[in-house]
Every structure is written in C-alpha cells, then in structure tokens.
Amino acid sequence: MNQSEREIYLIKELLKEMPRYREMKIPDDEEGRWKLLRSLFNVRPPHPASSDFLQIQDEYLSEKIRQRGITDSAALPRTKANERICLWQGDITSLRCDAIVNAANSALLGCWQPCHSCIDNIIHSLSGVQLRIRCNEIMEAQGHEEETGTAKITPGYNLPCKYVLHTVGPIITGMLQKKDCELLESCYRSCLELAAANGAQSIAFCCISTGVFRFPQDKAAKIAVETVSRFLKTDSSIDQVIFNVFTNQDLAIYRRLLEK
C-alpha cells in the first residue's frame, strides 16, 4: 500500500467501527483525508484494534512523521545557563528523544475534540490508537482520575520518542495562588523523577498549563527553569532537558531565563 491507500483503508475501518459516522464521504484531497482520519482517531473509544489495522496504521503514521520531518535532540545546542538544558522552538511530536511531556487532562485519555490544536490532541493523533488504549488501561487500574501535579508514563508508539510522560497541570480560574505554583512545580518534578526511574536520558517539556489552563507564561517558565535546575543538581542520570516552546512569546521568555 502507498500512503493514500493506507489512509483510505484506515478511514473506512474507523467508519465501520463507529456507525454514526458511516455515511461520511471520504475527501478526494490528501489534506481533507488526513483531517478526517485525525478526527476519527480523536473520537475513537479506547477499545482493542485488530493486528491488521495496527500494522497499517503504524506504517502510515511512521511515514507521515518521517515526511513531516524529525529533529534529533542530540543535535540541539545547549544553553549558557546550564549545559544540560536546551531551548528549542518547534513541534514536540517531531522530536527524537527519550521522553516528551504531554499536558494532559485528568481523564488522561487524550483530547476528544476533533483536530483540536492542543498538544494532547496532536500527541494522541500521531502516536496512534494504542496510546489511548494504554492510557485507559492505566486509568482503569488506578480507579480514579489523575491528580494534578502527578505523572504517568507510556510508550511513544509511532512518535520518534521512546516515552510520553502525561502530567496534569493546574487550571487557573482566578488570581494565581501559591498552591497553583506548587502544583506546577510538582508536574515538572514528577516527570523528571519518572523519566529518571525509567532510564530516560533526554526529556522534552512543553509549556505545561500555559494554554487553555491559563497559567501566566512568565511565572510558569520561571517555575519550570528553577525546578529543573534544582533537580539536575541532585540527579546525574538525565543528560538533557529540553524546554520546547511553540510561540515566539514563550521563546523570548525562556531566552531571558536561560541565555543570560
């Protein structure tokens, strides 16, 4: 199969699984088919998938990720502030490293809104349906929603990274409180501890809680840098911590903190 054939196969299989979408027309253009396929990934419940489906899905996603481009974390320059810290602007799903951090919600099952722009959505979309299935297994075994400030680890599946660390950041609904800052610090510390415990030597952090969770960007970055710096003083197993930013505003904030 070529990519178009894989895409059409996956869409048809997913439409069969979900009867309410069966009458949807498959777009003729590649961009439209990917948007539909991603949407179907986003709304698919975490039930098992056949080996044939997973094989074709994995071939499709691996090739799509290759075409989008992969950045090797080993090639990233180190910062002036700390030779074990890097600052990188880009798409975290294209980063080849040991672990990337996902800003998850408390259900830990990914974003269900089709093609939403959040990091949780794109990580689940490109890793494959296995990620939601695995997260569901973790949550069923746990028996309750994930607490803010904690973290769980899963394989990266089709992503270039080995692991995904899922952490739930604080949601800001009014004035920023001391407890919010403590919980955000706990997110970074929990991810670092979990990464080290699983042998990860490189870890990439997104800007936890600064999107729809509304944590002030400047304060969040300061907490992130201080927490990571403290951890690295006592840990020698992690060689590289990457602060991954997407917007120019976050890039400028982290540069002020890391390139003094």
Secondary structure, DSSP 8 states (H G I E B T S, - for coil): --HHHHHHHHHHHHHHH-GGGTT----SSHHHHHHHHHHHHHH--S----HHHHHHHHHHHHHHHHHH--EEGGGS-B-SS-TTEEEEES-GGGEESSEEEEEE-TT-S---STT-SSHHHHHHHHH-HHHHHHHHHHHHHH-S---TT-EEEEE-TTSSSSEEEEEE-----SS--HHHHHHHHHHHHHHHHHHHHTT-SEEEE--TTSSTT---HHHHHHHHHHHHHHHHHH--S--EEEEEE-SHHHHHHHHHHH--
